[in-house]
Amino acid sequence: MFNNVTFFKGESFPLEMHKVRIVQKLSLIPVEERLRAIREAGFNTFLLKNRDVFLDMLTDSGVNAMSDRQLAAMMTADDSYAGSMSFDRLKTTASDIFNKEYVLPVHQGRAAENILAEAYVKPGNVVPMNYHFTTTKAHIGLRRGKVVELYNDSALRLQSEEPFKGNMDISRLEKLLAKEKGNIPFVRVEAGTNLIGGQPWSLSNLKETGKLCRAANIPLVLDASLLADNLYFIKTREDNEKDKSIREIIKSISDEIDIIYFSARKLGCARGGLILTNDPKVNEVLMGLVPLYEGFLTYGGMSVREIEAIAVGLEETLDFDMIRHGPEFINFMARELVNRGVPVVTPAGGLGCHLDAKRFLPQIPAEEFIAGALGAAVFIAGGVRGMERGTLSEERNEDGSEHICDVEMLRLALPRRVFTMSQVKYTVDRLQWLYENRDIVGGLKWIYEPKVLRFFNGRLNSVTDWPEKLAKKFRSDFGDSL
Ligand SMILES: *Cc1c(COP(=O)(O)O)cnc(C)c1O
């Protein structure tokens, strides 16, 4: 049913079901240069220059590989301010796939969140969700609404067997809907829950969520940015769904949902976003805000070329071979790391392989940014750029103290169809080396700390000369090799 390829000698690894026809040259600079680059970047991987990066595993946003069909579609885009045929094509495709009549364009995912929050969130409102995303929370907070996360106990347990850590806690949702009656503008579920390691929910959990929302007459909103991964996990981990096509699973999901929005920087492998609904009243309200913030209703801040690419990208997302590539490579990477004793988040999710930084570097106190230090060390070890997901990405408490995060993770994103098997193997090798030399790694401290979203632009220094020691150890272990 999954058309798996198996290997004669019993090996098991995922196989790319695409070939590479456009390439970008990479270079790997020597370890001393990597040390210089990360120092210059204030030990913040966001501030590295791409020319110094070998494998860019920062994010999957806007950097998924496009297909030959997407590139071809971009050449036939119809550029006009109003009435673009390109938008008609995207609208027809999206409406058909998601089974929703109304389709509104936005320039990226957070723009959809801005419009939804502007339309529905009033001061003091409560918005329940399985887990927050950074930009979602910011837009709700800006309207003085409050996010309440209703995840299960397993969600924050980094090593577990739980296949659906993204599930909504149904009994907590039921209680909250009763307690906050009249104060909840919508309930939000996020597919492929980003900040807990790309973890999915099950279709049966979504159906229970949908049932409660309908009974309470509260709209259910889906953030479908990471839907491709969630679809893969429903099909492969949920027994009742394994014989269904991806199209059928999307339809079952959509039947539960009143408003769908997504970032097409992720879903659709291009750059843009959409909001979909079947409710004419909802459409009318949101439609009034799109021209104000985004642009006219037939482009919404997107270029028509991207609009064409998204239409094709969405169609390609229905292909199981396409959506399996990311999760299967991530699973391979996590499995190889587990086999070498390197602590990672399990079960592997979508989006990327997540290192469990607290277990990787137990010697570093939380105030010295465990996952941030790991990000810098991974770059020195292999020229691989990851993203810190821990205390460094938090805002300070109101009293000015550090808000210590429950989990400290380093995310190594695998943008879709971008990296090859040998690049994944190389990364695993360098992570194993780093793990065996983990005692050398120390913490970080601020030298410039911006007030908002400090992780993007903040600069740090190492608390000791551990980066120099790490680079020196690399040179002595690897000789004159890169
Ligand atoms: C990336 C992302 C967003 C924001 O999308 P942008 O296109 O980056 O604005 C919202 N929700 C989730 C789950 C995401 O992963």
Ligand as a Chemical Component Dictionary entry (heavy atoms), coordinates in Angstrom:
data_LIG
# 
_chem_comp.id                   LIG 
_chem_comp.type                 NON-POLYMER 
_chem_comp.pdbx_formal_charge   0 
_chem_comp.three_letter_code    LIG 
# 
loop_
_chem_comp_atom.comp_id 
_chem_comp_atom.atom_id 
_chem_comp_atom.alt_atom_id 
_chem_comp_atom.type_symbol 
_chem_comp_atom.charge 
_chem_comp_atom.model_Cartn_x 
_chem_comp_atom.model_Cartn_y 
_chem_comp_atom.model_Cartn_z 
_chem_comp_atom.pdbx_ordinal 
LIG C1 C1 C 0 5.987 29.197 9.777  1  
LIG C2 C2 C 0 4.731 29.058 10.475 2  
LIG C3 C3 C 0 3.828 30.119 10.573 3  
LIG C4 C4 C 0 4.152 31.494 10.017 4  
LIG O1 O1 O 0 4.288 31.466 8.644  5  
LIG P1 P1 P 0 5.204 32.563 7.880  6  
LIG O2 O2 O 0 4.958 32.284 6.436  7  
LIG O3 O3 O 0 6.622 32.341 8.305  8  
LIG O4 O4 O 0 4.709 33.897 8.295  9  
LIG C5 C5 C 0 2.646 29.913 11.247 10 
LIG N1 N1 N 0 2.359 28.721 11.789 11 
LIG C6 C6 C 0 3.201 27.678 11.719 12 
LIG C7 C7 C 0 2.817 26.380 12.330 13 
LIG C8 C8 C 0 4.414 27.800 11.060 14 
LIG O5 O5 O 0 5.250 26.756 11.016 15 
# 
loop_
_chem_comp_bond.comp_id 
_chem_comp_bond.atom_id_1 
_chem_comp_bond.atom_id_2 
_chem_comp_bond.value_order 
_chem_comp_bond.pdbx_ordinal 
LIG C1 C2 SING 1  
LIG C2 C3 SING 2  
LIG C2 C8 DOUB 3  
LIG C3 C4 SING 4  
LIG C3 C5 DOUB 5  
LIG C4 O1 SING 6  
LIG O1 P1 SING 7  
LIG P1 O2 DOUB 8  
LIG P1 O3 SING 9  
LIG P1 O4 SING 10 
LIG C5 N1 SING 11 
LIG N1 C6 DOUB 12 
LIG C6 C7 SING 13 
LIG C6 C8 SING 14 
LIG C8 O5 SING 15 
# 
